[in-house]
Amino acid sequence: MTGPHLSLAQIRNRIILTARAVLRQHRPGSDGRCPVCRTPDCPVATAARDVLRAARDVPQRNAGTDG
């Protein structure tokens, strides 16, 4: 659970860690299908990759900088 005591960077890091864990769980097997969803194109893994891409593309700001 995230609370108001966490910084935005900490929340972002937790989201990234969760997305990476999801990708490990939904890694395609030898037959090319997700072992959890049993589909060749796992929508959960796709969503996790989208989250990682969005988290990477967000510009990081220092608290001491302006703008």
Biopython code that builds the backbone (N, CA, C, O; Angstrom):
import numpy as np
from Bio.PDB.StructureBuilder import StructureBuilder

atoms = [
    (1, "MET", "N", (0.846, -1.180, 0.000)),
    (1, "MET", "CA", (0.000, 0.000, 0.000)),
    (1, "MET", "C", (0.889, 1.241, 0.000)),
    (1, "MET", "O", (1.865, 1.328, 0.746)),
    (2, "THR", "N", (0.538, 2.172, -0.832)),
    (2, "THR", "CA", (1.290, 3.420, -0.850)),
    (2, "THR", "C", (0.567, 4.446, -0.003)),
    (2, "THR", "O", (-0.663, 4.472, 0.043)),
    (3, "GLY", "N", (1.309, 5.262, 0.644)),
    (3, "GLY", "CA", (0.725, 6.272, 1.500)),
    (3, "GLY", "C", (1.244, 7.641, 1.158)),
    (3, "GLY", "O", (2.117, 7.780, 0.301)),
    (4, "PRO", "N", (0.722, 8.656, 1.812)),
    (4, "PRO", "CA", (1.156, 10.019, 1.528)),
    (4, "PRO", "C", (2.594, 10.277, 1.973)),
    (4, "PRO", "O", (3.174, 11.308, 1.633)),
    (5, "HIS", "N", (3.165, 9.351, 2.726)),
    (5, "HIS", "CA", (4.539, 9.540, 3.190)),
    (5, "HIS", "C", (5.570, 9.136, 2.141)),
    (5, "HIS", "O", (6.763, 9.366, 2.340)),
    (6, "LEU", "N", (5.143, 8.541, 1.032)),
    (6, "LEU", "CA", (6.080, 8.153, -0.024)),
    (6, "LEU", "C", (6.243, 9.275, -1.036)),
    (6, "LEU", "O", (5.287, 9.976, -1.368)),
    (7, "SER", "N", (7.450, 9.431, -1.513)),
    (7, "SER", "CA", (7.699, 10.443, -2.544)),
    (7, "SER", "C", (7.219, 9.898, -3.893)),
    (7, "SER", "O", (6.967, 8.702, -4.040)),
    (8, "LEU", "N", (7.102, 10.785, -4.855)),
    (8, "LEU", "CA", (6.698, 10.352, -6.196)),
    (8, "LEU", "C", (7.729, 9.395, -6.792)),
    (8, "LEU", "O", (7.362, 8.458, -7.502)),
    (9, "ALA", "N", (8.993, 9.616, -6.516)),
    (9, "ALA", "CA", (10.036, 8.718, -7.015)),
    (9, "ALA", "C", (9.895, 7.323, -6.416)),
    (9, "ALA", "O", (10.106, 6.329, -7.110)),
    (10, "GLN", "N", (9.543, 7.241, -5.148)),
    (10, "GLN", "CA", (9.353, 5.942, -4.510)),
    (10, "GLN", "C", (8.151, 5.213, -5.092)),
    (10, "GLN", "O", (8.196, 4.002, -5.306)),
    (11, "ILE", "N", (7.087, 5.943, -5.345)),
    (11, "ILE", "CA", (5.901, 5.339, -5.955)),
    (11, "ILE", "C", (6.230, 4.847, -7.354)),
    (11, "ILE", "O", (5.833, 3.747, -7.739)),
    (12, "ARG", "N", (6.959, 5.662, -8.119)),
    (12, "ARG", "CA", (7.377, 5.270, -9.474)),
    (12, "ARG", "C", (8.227, 4.005, -9.425)),
    (12, "ARG", "O", (8.039, 3.098, -10.235)),
    (13, "ASN", "N", (9.161, 3.941, -8.478)),
    (13, "ASN", "CA", (10.013, 2.763, -8.351)),
    (13, "ASN", "C", (9.215, 1.518, -8.004)),
    (13, "ASN", "O", (9.507, 0.436, -8.513)),
    (14, "ARG", "N", (8.224, 1.653, -7.154)),
    (14, "ARG", "CA", (7.375, 0.501, -6.810)),
    (14, "ARG", "C", (6.571, 0.027, -8.013)),
    (14, "ARG", "O", (6.394, -1.175, -8.212)),
    (15, "ILE", "N", (6.090, 0.963, -8.805)),
    (15, "ILE", "CA", (5.351, 0.600, -10.014)),
    (15, "ILE", "C", (6.266, -0.155, -10.976)),
    (15, "ILE", "O", (5.856, -1.150, -11.573)),
    (16, "ILE", "N", (7.495, 0.312, -11.127)),
    (16, "ILE", "CA", (8.459, -0.346, -12.010)),
    (16, "ILE", "C", (8.765, -1.756, -11.508)),
    (16, "ILE", "O", (8.784, -2.702, -12.297)),
    (17, "LEU", "N", (9.002, -1.904, -10.222)),
    (17, "LEU", "CA", (9.288, -3.226, -9.664)),
    (17, "LEU", "C", (8.118, -4.184, -9.866)),
    (17, "LEU", "O", (8.320, -5.359, -10.172)),
    (18, "THR", "N", (6.902, -3.686, -9.697)),
    (18, "THR", "CA", (5.722, -4.522, -9.896)),
    (18, "THR", "C", (5.585, -4.942, -11.352)),
    (18, "THR", "O", (5.278, -6.099, -11.638)),
    (19, "ALA", "N", (5.811, -4.015, -12.269)),
    (19, "ALA", "CA", (5.723, -4.346, -13.695)),
    (19, "ALA", "C", (6.772, -5.384, -14.076)),
    (19, "ALA", "O", (6.489, -6.288, -14.863)),
    (20, "ARG", "N", (7.976, -5.264, -13.529)),
    (20, "ARG", "CA", (9.025, -6.256, -13.813)),
    (20, "ARG", "C", (8.653, -7.626, -13.264)),
    (20, "ARG", "O", (8.907, -8.643, -13.911)),
    (21, "ALA", "N", (8.054, -7.662, -12.079)),
    (21, "ALA", "CA", (7.619, -8.944, -11.509)),
    (21, "ALA", "C", (6.536, -9.579, -12.373)),
    (21, "ALA", "O", (6.535, -10.794, -12.576)),
    (22, "VAL", "N", (5.624, -8.772, -12.877)),
    (22, "VAL", "CA", (4.573, -9.276, -13.763)),
    (22, "VAL", "C", (5.195, -9.867, -15.023)),
    (22, "VAL", "O", (4.778, -10.930, -15.481)),
    (23, "LEU", "N", (6.191, -9.183, -15.585)),
    (23, "LEU", "CA", (6.846, -9.696, -16.791)),
    (23, "LEU", "C", (7.565, -11.020, -16.516)),
    (23, "LEU", "O", (7.602, -11.894, -17.382)),
    (24, "ARG", "N", (8.130, -11.173, -15.330)),
    (24, "ARG", "CA", (8.764, -12.458, -14.998)),
    (24, "ARG", "C", (7.722, -13.568, -14.917)),
    (24, "ARG", "O", (7.971, -14.682, -15.379)),
    (25, "GLN", "N", (6.564, -13.279, -14.339)),
    (25, "GLN", "CA", (5.519, -14.290, -14.202)),
    (25, "GLN", "C", (4.886, -14.645, -15.549)),
    (25, "GLN", "O", (4.478, -15.786, -15.765)),
    (26, "HIS", "N", (4.807, -13.681, -16.439)),
    (26, "HIS", "CA", (4.124, -13.874, -17.715)),
    (26, "HIS", "C", (5.095, -14.056, -18.876)),
    (26, "HIS", "O", (4.745, -13.798, -20.028)),
    (27, "ARG", "N", (6.311, -14.498, -18.577)),
    (27, "ARG", "CA", (7.316, -14.757, -19.617)),
    (27, "ARG", "C", (6.854, -15.963, -20.451)),
    (27, "ARG", "O", (6.450, -16.985, -19.897)),
    (28, "PRO", "N", (6.916, -15.838, -21.775)),
    (28, "PRO", "CA", (6.474, -16.956, -22.626)),
    (28, "PRO", "C", (7.305, -18.214, -22.387)),
    (28, "PRO", "O", (8.511, -18.149, -22.149)),
    (29, "GLY", "N", (6.629, -19.356, -22.457)),
    (29, "GLY", "CA", (7.305, -20.634, -22.297)),
    (29, "GLY", "C", (7.935, -21.084, -23.597)),
    (29, "GLY", "O", (8.033, -20.312, -24.551)),
    (30, "SER", "N", (8.357, -22.325, -23.634)),
    (30, "SER", "CA", (9.018, -22.864, -24.824)),
    (30, "SER", "C", (8.076, -22.932, -26.025)),
    (30, "SER", "O", (8.527, -22.911, -27.170)),
    (31, "ASP", "N", (6.770, -23.013, -25.768)),
    (31, "ASP", "CA", (5.795, -23.047, -26.863)),
    (31, "ASP", "C", (5.362, -21.646, -27.304)),
    (31, "ASP", "O", (4.537, -21.508, -28.207)),
    (32, "GLY", "N", (5.920, -20.600, -26.667)),
    (32, "GLY", "CA", (5.595, -19.227, -27.038)),
    (32, "GLY", "C", (4.342, -18.685, -26.389)),
    (32, "GLY", "O", (3.915, -17.570, -26.691)),
    (33, "ARG", "N", (3.743, -19.467, -25.494)),
    (33, "ARG", "CA", (2.521, -19.036, -24.817)),
    (33, "ARG", "C", (2.814, -18.659, -23.377)),
    (33, "ARG", "O", (3.704, -19.219, -22.737)),
    (34, "CYS", "N", (2.049, -17.703, -22.883)),
    (34, "CYS", "CA", (2.171, -17.270, -21.491)),
    (34, "CYS", "C", (1.702, -18.416, -20.585)),
    (34, "CYS", "O", (0.623, -18.963, -20.809)),
    (35, "PRO", "N", (2.488, -18.791, -19.568)),
    (35, "PRO", "CA", (2.078, -19.889, -18.686)),
    (35, "PRO", "C", (0.896, -19.531, -17.781)),
    (35, "PRO", "O", (0.215, -20.424, -17.276)),
    (36, "VAL", "N", (0.649, -18.260, -17.574)),
    (36, "VAL", "CA", (-0.454, -17.837, -16.710)),
    (36, "VAL", "C", (-1.733, -17.664, -17.511)),
    (36, "VAL", "O", (-2.781, -18.191, -17.138)),
    (37, "CYS", "N", (-1.650, -16.926, -18.609)),
    (37, "CYS", "CA", (-2.834, -16.614, -19.418)),
    (37, "CYS", "C", (-3.115, -17.669, -20.485)),
    (37, "CYS", "O", (-4.231, -17.756, -20.998)),
    (38, "ARG", "N", (-2.112, -18.461, -20.815)),
    (38, "ARG", "CA", (-2.235, -19.495, -21.843)),
    (38, "ARG", "C", (-2.531, -18.931, -23.225)),
    (38, "ARG", "O", (-3.200, -19.566, -24.040)),
    (39, "THR", "N", (-2.023, -17.731, -23.475)),
    (39, "THR", "CA", (-2.222, -17.111, -24.781)),
    (39, "THR", "C", (-0.864, -16.777, -25.390)),
    (39, "THR", "O", (0.097, -16.529, -24.663)),
    (40, "PRO", "N", (-0.780, -16.770, -26.719)),
    (40, "PRO", "CA", (0.494, -16.434, -27.345)),
    (40, "PRO", "C", (0.853, -14.951, -27.214)),
    (40, "PRO", "O", (2.034, -14.612, -27.149)),
    (41, "ASP", "N", (-0.132, -14.073, -27.174)),
    (41, "ASP", "CA", (0.109, -12.636, -27.031)),
    (41, "ASP", "C", (-0.545, -12.182, -25.731)),
    (41, "ASP", "O", (-1.702, -11.763, -25.721)),
    (42, "CYS", "N", (0.202, -12.269, -24.640)),
    (42, "CYS", "CA", (-0.329, -12.020, -23.303)),
    (42, "CYS", "C", (-0.658, -10.536, -23.109)),
    (42, "CYS", "O", (0.237, -9.693, -23.178)),
    (43, "PRO", "N", (-1.935, -10.208, -22.867)),
    (43, "PRO", "CA", (-2.292, -8.800, -22.663)),
    (43, "PRO", "C", (-1.732, -8.228, -21.358)),
    (43, "PRO", "O", (-1.495, -7.023, -21.264)),
    (44, "VAL", "N", (-1.523, -9.065, -20.372)),
    (44, "VAL", "CA", (-0.971, -8.598, -19.098)),
    (44, "VAL", "C", (0.488, -8.188, -19.275)),
    (44, "VAL", "O", (0.913, -7.157, -18.754)),
    (45, "ALA", "N", (1.250, -8.988, -20.005)),
    (45, "ALA", "CA", (2.645, -8.648, -20.264)),
    (45, "ALA", "C", (2.733, -7.391, -21.127)),
    (45, "ALA", "O", (3.616, -6.557, -20.926)),
    (46, "THR", "N", (1.830, -7.258, -22.073)),
    (46, "THR", "CA", (1.807, -6.055, -22.908)),
    (46, "THR", "C", (1.560, -4.818, -22.058)),
    (46, "THR", "O", (2.216, -3.794, -22.247)),
    (47, "ALA", "N", (0.616, -4.906, -21.122)),
    (47, "ALA", "CA", (0.328, -3.778, -20.236)),
    (47, "ALA", "C", (1.530, -3.459, -19.346)),
    (47, "ALA", "O", (1.827, -2.289, -19.106)),
    (48, "ALA", "N", (2.219, -4.488, -18.858)),
    (48, "ALA", "CA", (3.402, -4.258, -18.015)),
    (48, "ALA", "C", (4.505, -3.573, -18.819)),
    (48, "ALA", "O", (5.185, -2.685, -18.305)),
    (49, "ARG", "N", (4.688, -3.979, -20.077)),
    (49, "ARG", "CA", (5.688, -3.316, -20.926)),
    (49, "ARG", "C", (5.305, -1.858, -21.173)),
    (49, "ARG", "O", (6.171, -0.984, -21.208)),
    (50, "ASP", "N", (4.012, -1.597, -21.344)),
    (50, "ASP", "CA", (3.548, -0.221, -21.538)),
    (50, "ASP", "C", (3.818, 0.629, -20.289)),
    (50, "ASP", "O", (4.202, 1.793, -20.398)),
    (51, "VAL", "N", (3.618, 0.044, -19.117)),
    (51, "VAL", "CA", (3.890, 0.761, -17.864)),
    (51, "VAL", "C", (5.370, 1.090, -17.760)),
    (51, "VAL", "O", (5.735, 2.207, -17.393)),
    (52, "LEU", "N", (6.228, 0.122, -18.082)),
    (52, "LEU", "CA", (7.672, 0.376, -18.024)),
    (52, "LEU", "C", (8.089, 1.447, -19.021)),
    (52, "LEU", "O", (8.930, 2.291, -18.714)),
    (53, "ARG", "N", (7.509, 1.416, -20.200)),
    (53, "ARG", "CA", (7.829, 2.424, -21.217)),
    (53, "ARG", "C", (7.393, 3.810, -20.736)),
    (53, "ARG", "O", (8.132, 4.783, -20.885)),
    (54, "ALA", "N", (6.200, 3.894, -20.162)),
    (54, "ALA", "CA", (5.704, 5.182, -19.675)),
    (54, "ALA", "C", (6.545, 5.687, -18.508)),
    (54, "ALA", "O", (6.817, 6.884, -18.417)),
    (55, "ALA", "N", (6.956, 4.800, -17.625)),
    (55, "ALA", "CA", (7.772, 5.208, -16.477)),
    (55, "ALA", "C", (9.149, 5.676, -16.931)),
    (55, "ALA", "O", (9.725, 6.585, -16.334)),
    (56, "ARG", "N", (9.675, 5.065, -17.976)),
    (56, "ARG", "CA", (10.986, 5.458, -18.490)),
    (56, "ARG", "C", (10.915, 6.806, -19.192)),
    (56, "ARG", "O", (11.864, 7.586, -19.120)),
    (57, "ASP", "N", (9.804, 7.094, -19.870)),
    (57, "ASP", "CA", (9.678, 8.308, -20.667)),
    (57, "ASP", "C", (9.320, 9.544, -19.853)),
    (57, "ASP", "O", (9.383, 10.658, -20.374)),
    (58, "VAL", "N", (8.948, 9.373, -18.592)),
    (58, "VAL", "CA", (8.595, 10.521, -17.752)),
    (58, "VAL", "C", (9.876, 11.221, -17.328)),
    (58, "VAL", "O", (10.766, 10.588, -16.760)),
    (59, "PRO", "N", (9.982, 12.525, -17.596)),
    (59, "PRO", "CA", (11.199, 13.234, -17.179)),
    (59, "PRO", "C", (11.262, 13.329, -15.659)),
    (59, "PRO", "O", (10.262, 13.600, -14.994)),
    (60, "GLN", "N", (12.453, 13.101, -15.130)),
    (60, "GLN", "CA", (12.662, 13.170, -13.682)),
    (60, "GLN", "C", (13.084, 14.589, -13.314)),
    (60, "GLN", "O", (13.875, 15.222, -14.013)),
    (61, "ARG", "N", (12.536, 15.074, -12.194)),
    (61, "ARG", "CA", (12.885, 16.402, -11.707)),
    (61, "ARG", "C", (13.494, 16.289, -10.332)),
    (61, "ARG", "O", (13.129, 15.414, -9.547)),
    (62, "ASN", "N", (14.417, 17.172, -10.046)),
    (62, "ASN", "CA", (14.961, 17.285, -8.698)),
    (62, "ASN", "C", (14.072, 18.229, -7.910)),
    (62, "ASN", "O", (13.524, 19.181, -8.465)),
    (63, "ALA", "N", (13.927, 17.967, -6.621)),
    (63, "ALA", "CA", (13.103, 18.820, -5.782)),
    (63, "ALA", "C", (13.686, 20.238, -5.671)),
    (63, "ALA", "O", (12.954, 21.196, -5.421)),
    (64, "GLY", "N", (14.985, 20.362, -5.856)),
    (64, "GLY", "CA", (15.638, 21.659, -5.713)),
    (64, "GLY", "C", (15.675, 22.487, -6.981)),
    (64, "GLY", "O", (16.161, 23.618, -6.965)),
    (65, "THR", "N", (15.171, 21.947, -8.076)),
    (65, "THR", "CA", (15.199, 22.693, -9.334)),
    (65, "THR", "C", (13.865, 23.349, -9.601)),
    (65, "THR", "O", (12.837, 22.946, -9.056)),
    (66, "ASP", "N", (13.890, 24.345, -10.430)),
    (66, "ASP", "CA", (12.664, 25.048, -10.765)),
    (66, "ASP", "C", (12.235, 24.629, -12.164)),
    (66, "ASP", "O", (12.957, 24.862, -13.134)),
    (67, "GLY", "N", (11.040, 24.000, -12.274)),
    (67, "GLY", "CA", (10.511, 23.645, -13.582)),
    (67, "GLY", "C", (10.754, 22.291, -13.932)),
    (67, "GLY", "O", (10.360, 21.853, -15.013)),
]
sb = StructureBuilder()
sb.init_structure("model")
sb.init_model(0)
sb.init_chain("A")
sb.init_seg("    ")
for serial, (resi, resn, name, xyz) in enumerate(atoms, 1):
    if name == "N":
        sb.init_residue(resn, " ", resi, " ")
    sb.init_atom(name, np.array(xyz, "f"), 0.0, 1.0, " ", f" {name:<3s}", serial, name[0])
structure = sb.get_structure()
